[in-house]
Amino acid sequence: MTLTAANGGVLLAILIMALVTYLTRAGGVFVMARLPIGPRVERFINAMAGSVLVAVITPMAVNGDGGARMALVATAGVMLVLRKPLPAIAAGILTAALWRLVAS
């Protein structure tokens, strides 16, 4: 199946992607509303946050520059110390920005 830009194919593709995104998010809420959150489920949810963070950062560090590698080190260090993804992400962004500022 091919979509052409002249016949509104781009708009159709955007609408389909928006619908799939909405259904994915709504499905997660629907399932979690009916699932009892015990210690095992809570551990799974907490582990997923770190797994997603690693899955996003690792390819950039492997294929990226020194700033990306230093961001990975900073993110991992903050994550190990604080065990919170948001400060770890902030540390990685700040480290990459500072590295690139100094290196340029």
C-alpha positions in Angstrom: 0.0 0.0 0.0 1.4 3.4 -1.0 0.1 6.8 0.1 0.7 9.8 -2.1 1.0 13.3 -0.7 -1.2 14.7 -3.5 -4.3 12.7 -2.4 -4.1 13.5 1.3 -1.9 10.4 2.0 0.2 12.3 4.5 -2.8 13.5 6.4 -4.2 9.9 6.4 -0.8 8.6 7.7 -0.8 11.1 10.5 -4.3 10.3 11.5 -3.6 6.6 11.6 -0.5 7.1 13.7 -2.4 9.4 16.1 -5.1 6.7 16.4 -2.6 3.9 17.1 -0.9 6.1 19.7 -4.1 6.9 21.4 -5.2 3.3 21.4 -1.9 2.2 22.9 -2.1 4.7 25.7 -5.8 4.1 26.4 -5.2 0.4 26.3 -2.5 0.7 29.0 -4.8 2.8 31.2 -7.6 0.3 30.6 -5.5 -2.7 31.5 -3.8 -1.0 34.6 -7.2 0.1 35.9 -8.2 -3.6 36.1 -4.9 -5.1 37.3 -4.3 -5.2 41.0 -1.0 -3.4 41.7 0.9 -5.6 44.1 4.6 -5.6 44.9 5.5 -7.7 41.9 3.7 -5.4 39.4 5.1 -2.4 41.1 8.7 -3.8 40.7 8.0 -4.5 37.0 6.8 -0.9 36.4 9.8 0.5 38.2 12.2 -1.7 36.2 10.6 -0.7 32.9 11.4 3.0 33.4 15.1 2.2 33.7 15.0 -0.2 30.8 13.4 2.3 28.5 16.0 4.9 29.6 18.9 2.5 28.7 17.2 1.5 25.5 17.0 5.1 24.3 20.5 6.2 25.4 22.7 3.2 24.5 22.4 3.4 20.7 23.2 7.1 20.8 26.3 6.4 22.9 27.5 3.6 20.6 27.0 5.6 17.4 27.4 9.1 18.8 30.2 11.5 19.7 32.0 12.0 23.0 29.1 14.1 24.3 26.8 11.1 23.9 29.2 8.8 25.6 29.7 11.2 28.5 25.9 11.6 28.8 25.6 7.9 29.1 28.2 7.8 31.9 26.5 10.7 33.7 23.0 9.2 33.3 24.1 5.8 34.6 25.9 7.4 37.6 23.0 9.5 38.6 20.6 6.6 38.1 22.7 4.3 40.3 23.0 6.9 43.0 19.5 8.4 43.1 17.5 5.6 41.4 15.2 8.2 39.8 15.0 8.5 36.0 14.2 12.3 35.7 17.3 13.6 37.5 19.4 11.0 35.5 17.9 12.3 32.2 18.6 15.9 33.2 22.2 15.0 34.2 22.7 13.3 30.8 21.3 16.2 28.8 23.4 18.7 30.8 26.6 16.7 30.4 26.1 16.3 26.7 25.4 20.0 26.3 28.5 21.0 28.4 30.7 18.5 26.6 29.7 19.9 23.2 30.1 23.5 24.4 33.6 22.8 25.6 34.6 20.6 22.6 33.5 23.1 19.9 
